[in-house]
Amino acid sequence: MSSTPDAAVLADALSTPRPARSAEVGQAPRTDRGRRTRRRLLDAAAVVFARDGFLDTKITDIAAEAKVSSGTFYNYFETKEAIFTAVIQQTIERLFLAASVPPETDRSPLVRIETATRNYLLAYREHAGLLAILEQVATFNADFREMRREIRQTFRNRTSRGIARMQQQGIVDASLPAQCTAEALTSMVSNFCYVSLVLGEDYDHEEAVRTLTTLWARGIGLDLAGGR
């Protein structure tokens, strides 16, 4: 769980989405008006996908929600898959940055783990509808399944680098394989969020943060008494 420079890693990972060719995703508009229109389409698509699901969403529904014509939609995106890719990209960027610990945060490992966990849960709650759609689409669409895997790798790799740094500092269990440990901890947090915020198992937010933080810290052998 490292700091904001890892945003560049995410940008690289998502720069060439698999589910749609770059031409389908659309070039960035050159005018302010074009950028505003594209933003309206993305915001509208996020609403419609979360409300209707991927399969039942129609391009005409997105255009109507954005209050533009279907012809305008095709000026920016060629397919439903293309705009879904763009919507997921922006959602994952927000989730990734939310879990990035600000540089000014207390340097103690336990505080930083807790901060990242709390912010991730809040961001997941905000975008749970879209994240649920991505999980569903990944079960039957190979391109989106690969995109989902690459997103997961980006989160896991950041966690793995953080664990490796703490191992070098001698503050956590050096015998743990950093990548495998990161995979297990990432799975714990993301699956907890899915069960809680998508499937509806209700847990108090602060209780969840404390529990996940404690399990995360114990999982890497961090001294809870001295972790702060």
N, C-alpha and C positions, 0 to 999 in steps of 0.2 A: 504494500500500500504506500506508494511513493507520491511525490509531489507533482505539481503542474507541468514540468517539462515533458512528462510522458504523454501529454496531449499530442505532441508531434508524432509519437509512435502510433497513436490511434488514427491520426490523419493519414499516415502512410498506409495503414492497414485497410482503410476504407476508401482509399482514393480511386480504386478501380473495382467497382462492385461486380460480382459475378452474375447476379440474376438479370442484369440488363447491360447491354453495351453502352459505352460512354456516350455515344451519339443518342441513344434512347433516353438516357438520363437527362440529357440536355445541357447545352453550354450555359454558362452564367450569363444572364442578361446584361447588356451593356448600358442600359439606361436605368435611372431611378424608378421610373414607372414600370419597366419590365421586372426589376427586382421586387417591387411591391406586389406585382401580380403573381409572380412565382411564389412569393411568401404566402399570399392568400390561398393559392392552390395547395401548398404543402399543409398549411393550417387546416384547410377544409378537408383534405384527404385524411389527416390524422383523426379528425372528428368522425368521418364516415367509416373509415376502417375499424376504429374502436367500437363504433355503434353497430355496424352491420356485418363485420367480419370480412375476410379477404374475398371469399368466393361470391358473396352476395353484393359486394360493392360494385357499382357501375360507374364508368367515367362520367355519365350524365349526372349522377348523384353528386360526385365531387365538384363538377362544374356548377351545379345549382347551389351547393353549399358555399362555394366561393363567389357566387353571383357573377359568373362569367359564362360565355357561350362554350359549347363543346369544341368549337373551332379554336377558341383561345387556348383551351387545354392543350391541344395538339401543337400549338406553337412552342410549348415548353416541355412536353413529355409525349413520347410516342405510344406508350402502353400503360396499362394499370400496373404492371410489374415494375415499370420504371419509376413511377411516382411512389409506389410502396417502398422500393429500395431507398429512394431519397428521404422518405419519411423516417424509415428505420435508421438511416445514417445519422440524421439529426437527433433522433431519440437516444441512440447509443452514445453520441458525443456528449449529450447532456448528462447521461448517467455516468459516463467515464469521468467527466470533469467534476461532477458532484462528489465522487468518491476520492478525488485527488486532495490530499491534505495540504492546506495553505502553508506556505513557508513560515509564516509567523506563528503557527501552532506550536505549543509546547513540544519540545524535542523528545520527551520521554516516549518510549515505544507504546506503552499501554494507552496513553492519551491519544496518540496518533491512530492507533487501531480503533479506538472507540469513536473518534471523530469521523474516520472514513466509514465505519459501519453505520453510524447514525445518518450521515448524509446520503449514503447509498440507499438505505431503507426509505428515506423520505423521497428520493428521486424515483425509486422503483414504484412507490405508491402513486406518484403523480402520473407515471407512464404505464401503469400495469395493464391497461387495456390493450395498448399496442404491443407490449412485450408478450402478452398472451397470444395475440394473433401471429406474431413471428414464430413462437413455439409450435403453433398449430400448422402453419404453412410449411415449416421445416420438416414435418412428418411426411409430406407427400410431394414436395418440390425439391429436387436434388440441388438446384442452384441456391435456393434459400437455405437449405440444410448446410451447404458448404459455407455460406455467408455466416450462418449462426455459429458454426464451428470456428471460423476465423475470428469472430467477435470474442468468443469464449477464450481463445488462445491469447488474445491481446490482454484481457483482464488477468488471465492466469500468469502470463509472462511478467506483467508488472508486479504481481504478488511474489512471484518466484525471485525476482531481482531484490525485492525488499527483504525477503527471508535470507537470501544469500548475504546481503550487506550486514544484517544483524548477526549472522553466523561468523562473519569475518571480525565483527566487533566483540565476539565472545559473549553475547548476552542471551543467545538462544541455543537450543540443542544442535550442535554441529553435526551430529550423526544422521540427521534427517536429510533425505534427498530433497533439495529445494523445490524442484519442479513438481514432483509427485505430491509433496506436502501442499504446495500451492493449489494443485488440482483438487485435492480433498477439501481444503478450506473454502475455495471458491465455490465448489459444489454445495457445501453446507449452507453458505449464505444465500446463494442464488436459488437453491431449492426451497429454503425456508421462505424466502420472499414470494416464490411462486405459490406455495401452499397457503401462505397467509394472505397474500394480497390478490391473488387470482382465484384460488379455489375457495377462499373465504373463511379459513380457520382464523378466528379472531384472537390476536394477542396484543397486549398493551405495548405501545411503541417503546417506552423506556425499558420495560422488562425485556423485550426482545433485544434491544441494543446491549443491555448489560449481559444477557445470557450469551449472545453471539460473541461479544468481546471477550468474555471469560473463556469460552471454549476455544476461540481463536488463539488467545494468549497461551493457554495451557497446552494447546496442540503443538506449539513450537517450543515449549519448554521455557517460556518467559517467566521470570520470577515476579509473581503478582505483587508481593509485598514491596519489592524494590523497583517494580516496573515504572512507577511514577517518579 
